[in-house]
Amino acid sequence: MTKILAIEGIDGTGKTVQMERLSAFLKSQGKSVLELSFPMYDSFFGSLVGRYLTAKDGIPANTVDGKSMALWFALDRFEAFRNLDYSAYDVVLINRYVLSNAVYQSIRDCDLGKPDILDFVLTLEHDHFRIPKPDLYLVLDMDPEEAAQNVDKKGFRDYVGNARDVYESIDSIQLRARKKYQEYAERLDNVAFIPCMKDGALESIETIAEHIAAAVLPIL
């Protein structure tokens, strides 16, 4: 049966690098791998998400009510999976998935004082849209200050150019997102926290990859 693994974490934690590493590791174990990344900025709904994240239409994502913003991210995944047959692969490896939707739409300034929307997002994406549930979330955990430095090293990206997007540019959002990931890890049974720092220093890419492999092997 196909396993679905999702790599999560605040912006700048090295998700793309570790996804490449994990994909190579899985293939070395004889597994066939399908790689996906969300949002898909070249898709219909993903492009609209990108416009909110860059405020290109004058409406920044952090001002839209949580459930409405969550719907745009969910529709991007619904569109991607609607006609996708992933059953031929041993593993579907995803960079950002449903959990990040619940996290980031629950911790913006306009969300403060309101109940988080984890249950709403899980129902919307998995029960209503039938977007497949992951077997494991791998949450890369890093201090927001360290992660912010990595964001500025990303270079050009199609949806935002060389700048930060709306969520990346607000330090308090990244701090609250880290705490929300920690909270959800205690509420859900399919989340593994991956330490990216030790004694205040960033671990090597290779060491973080080893932590990820150790978390993944038991469910393969």
Backbone as CSV, one residue per row, in Angstrom:
resi,resn,N_x,N_y,N_z,CA_x,CA_y,CA_z,C_x,C_y,C_z
1,MET,0.838,-1.197,0.000,0.000,0.000,0.000,0.880,1.256,0.000
2,THR,0.489,2.242,-0.756,1.238,3.492,-0.856,1.283,4.219,0.475
3,LYS,2.471,4.675,0.861,2.633,5.480,2.054,2.715,6.952,1.664
4,ILE,2.072,7.801,2.436,2.098,9.236,2.179,2.842,9.917,3.320
5,LEU,3.946,10.579,2.972,4.783,11.275,3.948,4.805,12.751,3.600
6,ALA,4.592,13.602,4.595,4.581,15.046,4.364,5.631,15.719,5.228
7,ILE,6.416,16.594,4.612,7.433,17.350,5.331,6.878,18.739,5.640
8,GLU,6.917,19.109,6.906,6.335,20.362,7.383,7.359,21.158,8.188
9,GLY,6.944,22.335,8.613,7.787,23.187,9.436,7.612,24.638,9.049
10,ILE,8.083,25.538,9.880,7.962,26.953,9.561,8.828,27.265,8.346
11,ASP,8.632,28.441,7.791,9.371,28.838,6.595,10.865,28.913,6.891
12,GLY,11.672,28.319,6.007,13.121,28.402,6.141,13.755,27.256,6.899
13,THR,13.014,26.177,7.132,13.571,25.047,7.880,14.258,24.023,6.981
14,GLY,14.300,24.271,5.695,15.014,23.368,4.788,14.172,22.211,4.285
15,LYS,12.882,22.431,4.159,11.973,21.350,3.728,12.330,20.817,2.348
16,THR,12.628,21.707,1.415,12.923,21.271,0.046,14.204,20.442,0.005
17,VAL,15.222,20.893,0.709,16.488,20.151,0.754,16.284,18.775,1.361
18,GLN,15.546,18.717,2.474,15.343,17.432,3.135,14.404,16.524,2.350
19,MET,13.497,17.105,1.598,12.648,16.283,0.740,13.496,15.607,-0.334
20,GLU,14.439,16.336,-0.914,15.334,15.753,-1.913,16.160,14.627,-1.293
21,ARG,16.645,14.851,-0.094,17.435,13.838,0.608,16.605,12.592,0.897
22,LEU,15.384,12.823,1.400,14.525,11.697,1.747,14.125,10.918,0.505
23,SER,13.852,11.610,-0.577,13.505,10.940,-1.823,14.646,10.038,-2.281
24,ALA,15.873,10.556,-2.216,17.037,9.758,-2.614,17.214,8.555,-1.694
25,PHE,16.980,8.756,-0.397,17.114,7.648,0.556,16.079,6.568,0.262
26,LEU,14.831,6.967,0.039,13.770,6.002,-0.235,14.061,5.210,-1.511
27,LYS,14.553,5.902,-2.523,14.886,5.214,-3.771,16.048,4.237,-3.562
28,SER,16.976,4.581,-2.660,18.084,3.669,-2.363,17.595,2.414,-1.654
29,GLN,16.395,2.512,-1.040,15.777,1.372,-0.389,14.875,0.587,-1.347
30,GLY,14.923,0.963,-2.624,14.136,0.265,-3.635,12.705,0.737,-3.759
31,LYS,12.387,1.906,-3.199,11.029,2.415,-3.244,10.835,3.348,-4.444
32,SER,9.661,3.254,-5.065,9.299,4.231,-6.097,8.642,5.420,-5.403
33,VAL,8.995,6.632,-5.831,8.593,7.843,-5.109,7.948,8.850,-6.055
34,LEU,6.809,9.383,-5.634,6.169,10.511,-6.312,6.348,11.731,-5.421
35,GLU,6.890,12.816,-5.978,7.128,14.031,-5.206,6.124,15.110,-5.590
36,LEU,5.525,15.722,-4.572,4.583,16.822,-4.758,4.955,17.958,-3.824
37,SER,4.587,19.177,-4.197,4.857,20.334,-3.344,3.680,21.298,-3.427
38,PHE,3.233,21.768,-2.273,2.102,22.698,-2.218,2.517,23.987,-1.506
39,PRO,1.875,25.114,-1.941,0.928,25.252,-3.038,1.595,25.016,-4.398
40,MET,0.774,24.618,-5.369,1.245,24.464,-6.739,0.949,25.770,-7.469
41,TYR,1.937,26.643,-7.502,1.706,28.007,-7.972,1.399,28.103,-9.460
42,ASP,1.617,27.019,-10.204,1.286,27.048,-11.623,-0.103,26.473,-11.903
43,SER,-0.830,26.112,-10.845,-2.193,25.606,-11.012,-3.189,26.760,-10.854
44,PHE,-4.450,26.506,-11.161,-5.456,27.571,-11.075,-5.582,28.091,-9.652
45,PHE,-5.881,27.195,-8.710,-6.078,27.639,-7.335,-4.761,28.016,-6.671
46,GLY,-3.690,27.298,-7.003,-2.390,27.621,-6.435,-1.922,29.015,-6.828
47,SER,-2.214,29.423,-8.055,-1.821,30.762,-8.495,-2.580,31.835,-7.716
48,LEU,-3.828,31.542,-7.367,-4.606,32.491,-6.570,-4.073,32.560,-5.143
49,VAL,-3.653,31.418,-4.599,-3.004,31.417,-3.296,-1.764,32.307,-3.340
50,GLY,-0.980,32.174,-4.413,0.212,32.989,-4.566,-0.094,34.478,-4.586
51,ARG,-1.215,34.854,-5.182,-1.593,36.265,-5.240,-1.961,36.773,-3.851
52,TYR,-2.612,35.931,-3.046,-2.894,36.321,-1.660,-1.607,36.445,-0.848
53,LEU,-0.680,35.509,-1.057,0.567,35.509,-0.283,1.469,36.685,-0.637
54,THR,1.269,37.272,-1.806,2.063,38.423,-2.216,1.248,39.712,-2.245
55,ALA,-0.039,39.602,-1.907,-0.947,40.764,-1.873,-0.997,41.491,-3.209
56,LYS,-0.881,40.743,-4.321,-0.856,41.367,-5.643,-2.181,42.019,-6.009
57,ASP,-3.269,41.560,-5.415,-4.579,42.161,-5.695,-5.010,43.102,-4.577
58,GLY,-4.067,43.461,-3.719,-4.369,44.386,-2.628,-4.960,43.730,-1.398
59,ILE,-5.058,42.390,-1.410,-5.628,41.670,-0.264,-4.587,40.666,0.219
60,PRO,-3.840,40.980,1.265,-2.835,40.033,1.765,-3.480,38.860,2.490
61,ALA,-2.836,37.711,2.404,-3.393,36.482,2.975,-3.646,36.594,4.468
62,ASN,-2.834,37.377,5.173,-2.977,37.445,6.627,-4.141,38.310,7.082
63,THR,-4.933,38.854,6.129,-6.126,39.631,6.494,-7.418,38.894,6.146
64,VAL,-7.318,37.765,5.444,-8.496,36.989,5.051,-8.885,36.078,6.210
65,ASP,-10.191,35.932,6.479,-10.588,35.092,7.603,-10.084,33.665,7.409
66,GLY,-9.794,32.993,8.517,-9.080,31.728,8.502,-9.710,30.650,7.647
67,LYS,-11.008,30.447,7.780,-11.667,29.371,7.045,-11.672,29.655,5.544
68,SER,-11.835,30.916,5.168,-11.823,31.260,3.741,-10.439,31.045,3.151
69,MET,-9.390,31.448,3.874,-8.036,31.255,3.371,-7.703,29.775,3.310
70,ALA,-8.147,29.026,4.314,-7.901,27.577,4.326,-8.538,26.912,3.117
71,LEU,-9.676,27.417,2.684,-10.373,26.831,1.539,-9.548,26.951,0.264
72,TRP,-8.865,28.088,0.067,-8.051,28.261,-1.133,-6.917,27.240,-1.173
73,PHE,-6.240,27.044,-0.044,-5.169,26.058,0.018,-5.712,24.646,-0.209
74,ALA,-6.883,24.355,0.362,-7.490,23.033,0.202,-7.877,22.776,-1.246
75,LEU,-8.408,23.782,-1.907,-8.810,23.628,-3.312,-7.612,23.335,-4.204
76,ASP,-6.467,23.896,-3.868,-5.245,23.604,-4.630,-4.912,22.114,-4.537
77,ARG,-5.039,21.534,-3.343,-4.770,20.099,-3.185,-5.866,19.252,-3.826
78,PHE,-7.104,19.691,-3.696,-8.206,18.971,-4.323,-7.993,18.868,-5.832
79,GLU,-7.590,19.973,-6.442,-7.337,19.988,-7.881,-6.196,19.042,-8.244
80,ALA,-5.156,19.011,-7.407,-3.988,18.169,-7.688,-4.316,16.689,-7.594
81,PHE,-5.141,16.314,-6.623,-5.416,14.898,-6.388,-6.649,14.386,-7.136
82,ARG,-7.418,15.283,-7.706,-8.707,14.893,-8.304,-8.566,13.780,-9.326
83,ASN,-7.591,13.882,-10.201,-7.407,12.863,-11.238,-6.043,12.183,-11.152
84,LEU,-5.455,12.218,-9.969,-4.112,11.672,-9.785,-4.197,10.238,-9.270
85,ASP,-3.615,9.308,-10.019,-3.518,7.920,-9.576,-2.110,7.703,-9.035
86,TYR,-1.993,7.714,-7.718,-0.674,7.561,-7.096,-0.442,6.143,-6.582
87,SER,-1.378,5.237,-6.888,-1.310,3.884,-6.335,-0.125,3.076,-6.876
88,ALA,0.455,3.512,-7.995,1.583,2.777,-8.566,2.893,3.057,-7.826
89,TYR,2.884,4.037,-6.914,4.097,4.415,-6.191,4.096,3.804,-4.799
90,ASP,5.289,3.523,-4.312,5.423,3.037,-2.935,5.233,4.168,-1.937
91,VAL,5.723,5.357,-2.309,5.670,6.496,-1.394,5.294,7.754,-2.170
92,VAL,4.371,8.528,-1.601,4.107,9.887,-2.072,4.753,10.821,-1.051
93,LEU,5.686,11.619,-1.504,6.444,12.518,-0.637,6.007,13.954,-0.933
94,ILE,5.545,14.660,0.113,4.909,15.964,-0.088,5.593,17.047,0.732
95,ASN,5.906,18.136,0.066,6.461,19.323,0.722,5.302,20.263,1.046
96,ARG,4.980,20.378,2.318,3.824,21.121,2.852,2.525,20.414,2.462
97,TYR,1.692,20.229,3.493,0.449,19.502,3.247,-0.667,20.085,4.108
98,VAL,-1.601,19.279,4.493,-2.807,19.749,5.171,-2.486,20.387,6.521
99,LEU,-1.518,19.838,7.243,-1.212,20.359,8.575,-0.808,21.827,8.527
100,SER,-0.031,22.220,7.536,0.397,23.618,7.451,-0.785,24.547,7.225
101,ASN,-1.814,24.064,6.552,-3.020,24.861,6.343,-3.653,25.194,7.690
102,ALA,-3.814,24.188,8.542,-4.400,24.412,9.865,-3.512,25.318,10.712
103,VAL,-2.199,25.125,10.624,-1.279,25.931,11.429,-1.359,27.396,11.048
104,TYR,-1.118,27.680,9.766,-0.954,29.079,9.371,-2.252,29.866,9.332
105,GLN,-3.364,29.184,9.209,-4.645,29.890,9.259,-5.191,29.962,10.690
106,SER,-4.371,29.643,11.667,-4.788,29.719,13.071,-3.921,30.646,13.913
107,ILE,-2.865,31.236,13.308,-1.901,31.956,14.144,-1.595,33.375,13.650
108,ARG,-2.331,33.856,12.662,-2.115,35.213,12.173,-2.729,36.213,13.167
109,ASP,-2.402,37.479,13.037,-2.943,38.467,13.968,-4.469,38.462,13.977
110,CYS,-5.075,38.271,12.816,-6.536,38.302,12.736,-7.173,37.051,13.331
111,ASP,-6.366,36.044,13.656,-6.890,34.806,14.242,-6.782,34.790,15.766
112,LEU,-6.034,35.735,16.341,-5.770,35.707,17.769,-7.064,35.843,18.562
113,GLY,-7.192,35.007,19.575,-8.394,35.027,20.402,-9.511,34.162,19.879
114,LYS,-9.324,33.570,18.695,-10.327,32.695,18.105,-9.887,31.235,18.268
115,PRO,-10.837,30.298,18.251,-10.441,28.878,18.279,-9.639,28.535,17.024
116,ASP,-8.648,27.653,17.160,-7.917,27.254,15.953,-8.842,26.426,15.060
117,ILE,-8.419,26.214,13.824,-9.306,25.563,12.850,-8.778,24.195,12.424
118,LEU,-8.032,23.537,13.300,-7.506,22.214,12.958,-8.621,21.253,12.573
119,ASP,-9.640,21.125,13.394,-10.719,20.183,13.103,-11.436,20.543,11.812
120,PHE,-11.652,21.839,11.587,-12.297,22.284,10.346,-11.468,21.893,9.125
121,VAL,-10.159,22.137,9.176,-9.284,21.851,8.036,-9.221,20.356,7.755
122,LEU,-9.098,19.539,8.800,-9.032,18.094,8.598,-10.330,17.571,7.993
123,THR,-11.456,18.086,8.460,-12.752,17.675,7.905,-12.894,18.139,6.465
124,LEU,-12.538,19.378,6.208,-12.646,19.952,4.864,-11.812,19.162,3.858
125,GLU,-10.542,18.944,4.182,-9.637,18.352,3.199,-9.794,16.831,3.097
126,HIS,-9.852,16.148,4.223,-9.877,14.685,4.183,-11.283,14.101,4.038
127,ASP,-12.255,14.641,4.732,-13.604,14.079,4.687,-14.419,14.624,3.523
128,HIS,-14.348,15.921,3.293,-15.169,16.516,2.230,-14.515,16.399,0.857
129,PHE,-13.262,16.850,0.736,-12.577,16.814,-0.553,-11.900,15.469,-0.833
130,ARG,-11.858,14.589,0.155,-11.270,13.255,-0.005,-9.786,13.315,-0.356
131,ILE,-9.106,14.347,0.080,-7.667,14.431,-0.081,-7.042,13.406,0.866
132,PRO,-6.146,12.555,0.380,-5.665,11.435,1.207,-4.963,11.889,2.486
133,LYS,-5.184,11.113,3.546,-4.535,11.387,4.825,-3.091,10.893,4.790
134,PRO,-2.182,11.628,5.378,-0.782,11.178,5.401,-0.558,10.115,6.459
135,ASP,0.356,9.216,6.197,0.751,8.251,7.211,1.628,8.900,8.264
136,LEU,2.385,9.909,7.836,3.287,10.564,8.784,3.599,11.986,8.339
137,TYR,3.507,12.914,9.297,4.016,14.268,9.114,5.396,14.343,9.759
138,LEU,6.355,14.853,9.033,7.705,15.076,9.542,7.880,16.580,9.705
139,VAL,7.827,17.062,10.933,7.888,18.495,11.199,9.312,18.887,11.562
140,LEU,9.940,19.668,10.699,11.300,20.144,10.954,11.230,21.289,11.957
141,ASP,11.887,21.125,13.102,11.794,22.100,14.179,13.071,22.909,14.275
142,MET,12.912,24.249,14.174,14.063,25.144,14.158,13.662,26.480,14.769
143,ASP,14.609,27.163,15.411,14.345,28.499,15.938,13.959,29.432,14.784
144,PRO,12.918,30.246,14.967,12.497,31.151,13.893,13.598,32.092,13.418
145,GLU,14.496,32.515,14.321,15.567,33.426,13.915,16.499,32.757,12.908
146,GLU,16.822,31.498,13.175,17.675,30.746,12.256,16.955,30.491,10.943
147,ALA,15.678,30.142,11.026,14.896,29.860,9.825,14.762,31.098,8.942
148,ALA,14.612,32.275,9.567,14.463,33.516,8.800,15.681,33.786,7.938
149,GLN,16.871,33.467,8.455,18.090,33.648,7.659,18.068,32.755,6.419
150,ASN,17.515,31.561,6.564,17.427,30.652,5.418,16.426,31.142,4.383
151,VAL,15.345,31.765,4.844,14.354,32.314,3.908,15.017,33.320,2.973
152,ASP,15.882,34.161,3.546,16.525,35.202,2.736,17.566,34.651,1.773
153,LYS,17.902,33.374,1.907,18.863,32.742,1.006,18.179,31.984,-0.135
154,LYS,16.855,31.995,-0.167,16.141,31.168,-1.148,16.329,31.648,-2.576
155,GLY,16.567,32.939,-2.756,16.727,33.450,-4.114,15.390,33.627,-4.808
156,PHE,15.414,33.655,-6.133,14.204,33.935,-6.909,13.213,32.788,-6.840
157,ARG,11.938,33.141,-6.619,10.841,32.177,-6.665,9.738,32.756,-7.543
158,ASP,9.119,31.934,-8.360,8.182,32.418,-9.365,7.066,33.285,-8.786
159,TYR,6.541,32.899,-7.627,5.353,33.598,-7.138,5.664,34.878,-6.364
160,VAL,6.925,35.036,-5.910,7.240,36.189,-5.075,8.532,36.890,-5.473
161,GLY,9.243,36.352,-6.473,10.508,36.954,-6.871,11.587,36.700,-5.834
162,ASN,12.324,37.746,-5.455,13.399,37.612,-4.467,12.979,38.069,-3.073
163,ALA,11.705,38.405,-2.907,11.227,38.919,-1.629,10.632,37.802,-0.775
164,ARG,10.284,38.134,0.468,9.541,37.220,1.326,8.055,37.350,1.020
165,ASP,7.289,36.266,1.205,5.851,36.402,1.063,5.265,36.960,2.357
166,VAL,3.938,37.141,2.391,3.277,37.795,3.518,3.561,37.077,4.828
167,TYR,3.454,35.764,4.836,3.652,35.018,6.073,5.121,35.001,6.481
168,GLU,6.026,34.879,5.510,7.455,34.826,5.814,7.967,36.138,6.408
169,SER,7.307,37.238,6.075,7.814,38.554,6.451,7.407,38.983,7.855
170,ILE,6.551,38.223,8.509,6.069,38.606,9.843,6.654,37.635,10.866
171,ASP,7.624,38.108,11.642,8.340,37.237,12.570,7.413,36.597,13.600
172,SER,6.420,37.343,14.069,5.529,36.807,15.096,4.715,35.632,14.570
173,ILE,4.395,35.638,13.272,3.671,34.521,12.673,4.531,33.270,12.709
174,GLN,5.805,33.398,12.400,6.682,32.233,12.399,6.865,31.663,13.811
175,LEU,6.964,32.549,14.798,7.086,32.102,16.186,5.824,31.361,16.621
176,ARG,4.671,31.925,16.295,3.412,31.276,16.681,3.195,29.991,15.900
177,ALA,3.661,29.959,14.648,3.519,28.744,13.841,4.315,27.605,14.463
178,ARG,5.522,27.894,14.922,6.326,26.847,15.567,5.597,26.281,16.783
179,LYS,5.031,27.148,17.594,4.309,26.701,18.789,3.066,25.900,18.409
180,LYS,2.407,26.309,17.330,1.196,25.605,16.906,1.541,24.216,16.375
181,TYR,2.639,24.086,15.649,3.089,22.755,15.218,3.336,21.870,16.437
182,GLN,3.961,22.434,17.469,4.223,21.669,18.685,2.913,21.238,19.340
183,GLU,1.948,22.128,19.379,0.640,21.810,19.963,-0.058,20.700,19.188
184,TYR,-0.038,20.800,17.866,-0.717,19.797,17.043,-0.019,18.441,17.134
185,ALA,1.289,18.453,17.335,2.018,17.191,17.477,1.532,16.413,18.695
186,GLU,1.074,17.136,19.707,0.546,16.479,20.906,-0.895,16.010,20.706
187,ARG,-1.608,16.636,19.761,-3.019,16.295,19.536,-3.207,15.199,18.490
188,LEU,-2.231,15.025,17.618,-2.355,14.071,16.522,-1.371,12.920,16.717
189,ASP,-1.726,11.759,16.178,-0.873,10.579,16.368,-0.002,10.258,15.162
190,ASN,0.029,11.150,14.168,0.837,10.883,12.981,1.837,12.005,12.710
191,VAL,2.359,12.604,13.786,3.321,13.697,13.666,4.615,13.314,14.365
192,ALA,5.736,13.439,13.646,7.065,13.214,14.235,7.841,14.518,14.173
193,PHE,8.325,14.991,15.322,9.133,16.202,15.361,10.585,15.848,15.061
194,ILE,11.185,16.590,14.146,12.570,16.356,13.738,13.423,17.526,14.227
195,PRO,14.290,17.312,15.215,15.117,18.419,15.714,16.157,18.843,14.689
196,CYS,16.187,20.128,14.395,17.155,20.658,13.435,18.268,21.444,14.123
197,MET,18.156,21.598,15.449,19.162,22.349,16.193,19.556,21.573,17.447
198,LYS,20.788,21.803,17.892,21.282,21.181,19.119,22.155,22.192,19.845
199,ASP,21.817,22.441,21.112,22.571,23.403,21.934,22.656,24.768,21.259
200,GLY,21.543,25.171,20.615,21.473,26.488,20.002,22.128,26.610,18.648
201,ALA,22.675,25.521,18.132,23.352,25.549,16.824,22.617,24.661,15.829
202,LEU,22.654,25.062,14.581,21.987,24.306,13.532,22.722,23.001,13.268
203,GLU,21.978,21.906,13.215,22.551,20.609,12.878,22.915,20.592,11.388
204,SER,23.785,19.684,10.998,24.158,19.563,9.589,22.994,18.979,8.793
205,ILE,22.984,19.237,7.504,21.964,18.678,6.619,21.951,17.159,6.723
206,GLU,23.126,16.565,6.808,23.241,15.108,6.875,22.638,14.569,8.170
207,THR,22.869,15.259,9.290,22.341,14.798,10.575,20.827,14.893,10.605
208,ILE,20.293,15.986,10.088,18.835,16.138,10.030,18.231,15.045,9.154
209,ALA,18.882,14.750,8.043,18.407,13.682,7.154,18.400,12.339,7.866
210,GLU,19.394,12.108,8.717,19.435,10.857,9.484,18.274,10.777,10.472
211,HIS,17.948,11.900,11.106,16.802,11.932,12.018,15.516,11.580,11.266
212,ILE,15.383,12.139,10.062,14.182,11.884,9.257,14.101,10.417,8.866
213,ALA,15.211,9.867,8.400,15.222,8.456,7.992,14.840,7.547,9.153
214,ALA,15.325,7.872,10.354,15.008,7.053,11.527,13.520,7.091,11.850
215,ALA,12.872,8.233,11.595,11.443,8.358,11.856,10.607,7.642,10.813
216,VAL,11.128,7.580,9.581,10.362,7.017,8.463,10.461,5.492,8.383
217,LEU,11.613,4.962,8.648,11.842,3.519,8.455,10.798,2.613,9.132
218,PRO,10.351,2.904,10.347,9.396,1.990,11.002,8.053,1.849,10.300
219,ILE,7.685,2.819,9.460,6.363,2.711,8.832,6.423,2.233,7.372
220,LEU,7.621,2.025,6.855,7.738,1.597,5.465,7.394,0.104,5.323
